[in-house]
Amino acid sequence: MTTQSEKTNAPSGLILQSAGSILFGFMTVFVLSLGTDQILHILDVYPPWGLPMHDPGLNALALSYRIVYTILGSYIAAAYAPNNPMKHAIILGGIGLFFSSLGAIVTITQYDLGPSWYPISLVITTLPCAWIGGLIERRIYS
């Protein structure tokens, strides 16, 4: 028999697990992206931090691994979700869309850090990548 306190705690437990799955996915994307950036700066593949990166090939490289990491992070958010895995992947995509849009606005309007297609591409690819991560989770666990 379920007690009243167990009924009360069940929704909060699901909320915490949902938030945790999204946070885990977000941190995966964040740590892997910045870690890869740092390694490429140390190896002198990228110019030093704060200097513009106008080489389209280097921007394409950054976009390509960010796409992979966003798919992976969305997959993780979906895989650890207590229910509705795709919803969790898309929520993470929405968070990524917010931050990438903010970054695009700031970098395009205030700084000359590189070609404007790069931050715009991050905005455009975020939700499709989140959806793909959710689809991968569905294929693996269905």
C-alpha positions in Angstrom: 0.0 0.0 0.0 1.3 3.4 -0.9 1.3 6.0 1.9 0.4 9.6 1.5 4.0 10.7 1.8 5.1 8.3 -0.9 2.4 9.7 -3.2 3.6 13.3 -2.4 7.3 12.4 -3.0 6.8 10.5 -6.2 6.2 13.6 -8.5 9.1 15.5 -6.9 11.4 12.5 -7.5 10.4 12.4 -11.2 11.0 16.1 -11.5 14.4 15.8 -10.0 15.2 12.8 -12.2 14.0 14.8 -15.3 16.0 17.8 -14.3 19.0 15.6 -13.7 18.8 13.9 -17.1 18.6 17.3 -18.8 21.5 18.7 -16.7 23.6 15.5 -17.4 23.0 15.9 -21.2 23.8 19.7 -21.0 27.0 19.2 -19.1 28.0 16.5 -21.5 27.7 18.9 -24.5 29.3 21.7 -22.5 32.3 19.8 -21.2 33.1 18.0 -24.4 32.7 21.1 -26.5 34.9 23.3 -24.3 37.4 20.4 -23.7 37.8 19.9 -27.5 38.2 23.6 -28.0 40.9 23.8 -25.3 42.8 20.8 -26.8 42.7 22.4 -30.2 43.9 25.7 -28.8 46.8 24.0 -27.0 47.8 22.1 -30.1 47.7 25.5 -32.0 45.1 24.2 -34.4 42.9 27.1 -33.3 44.2 30.6 -32.7 44.7 31.7 -29.0 41.5 32.3 -27.0 40.0 35.7 -27.7 41.5 36.1 -31.2 39.2 35.8 -34.2 39.0 32.5 -36.1 38.1 33.4 -39.7 39.3 30.2 -41.3 36.1 28.5 -42.7 37.6 25.1 -42.3 38.3 25.6 -38.6 34.8 26.9 -38.1 33.4 23.8 -39.9 35.5 21.6 -37.7 34.1 23.3 -34.6 30.5 23.0 -35.9 31.0 19.3 -36.8 32.1 18.2 -33.3 29.4 20.4 -31.7 26.8 18.6 -33.8 28.1 15.2 -32.6 28.2 16.4 -29.0 24.7 17.8 -29.1 23.4 14.6 -30.5 25.2 12.7 -27.8 24.0 15.0 -25.0 20.4 14.8 -26.2 20.7 11.0 -26.4 21.9 11.0 -22.7 19.1 13.3 -21.6 16.6 11.0 -23.3 18.2 7.8 -22.0 18.2 9.0 -18.4 14.7 10.5 -18.5 12.2 8.8 -16.2 9.5 9.0 -18.9 8.9 10.8 -22.3 12.6 10.5 -23.5 12.0 12.6 -26.7 10.5 15.4 -24.6 13.7 15.6 -22.5 15.9 15.6 -25.6 13.8 18.4 -27.1 13.9 20.4 -23.9 17.7 20.1 -23.9 17.5 21.3 -27.6 15.4 24.3 -26.5 18.0 25.2 -23.8 20.7 24.9 -26.5 18.7 27.0 -28.9 18.4 29.7 -26.2 22.1 29.8 -25.5 23.2 29.5 -29.1 20.8 32.3 -30.1 22.1 34.5 -27.3 25.7 33.7 -28.4 24.9 34.5 -32.0 23.4 37.8 -31.2 26.3 38.9 -29.0 29.1 37.6 -31.3 27.5 38.9 -34.6 26.6 42.3 -33.3 29.4 43.2 -30.9 32.5 41.2 -31.9 34.4 40.2 -35.0 35.3 36.7 -33.8 34.8 34.9 -37.1 32.3 34.4 -39.9 28.7 35.0 -38.9 27.5 31.8 -40.6 29.1 29.8 -37.7 26.9 31.0 -34.8 23.9 31.0 -37.1 24.6 27.4 -38.0 24.8 26.5 -34.3 21.3 28.0 -33.8 19.9 26.2 -36.9 21.4 22.8 -36.0 20.5 22.6 -32.3 16.9 21.4 -32.4 17.5 18.9 -35.3 20.5 17.5 -33.3 18.4 17.1 -30.2 15.7 15.3 -32.2 18.2 13.0 -33.7 19.6 12.2 -30.2 16.0 11.4 -29.1 15.5 9.2 -32.1 18.7 7.3 -31.4 17.5 6.7 -27.8 14.2 5.4 -29.2 15.9 3.0 -31.6 18.2 1.6 -29.0 15.6 1.2 -26.2 12.5 0.2 -28.2 
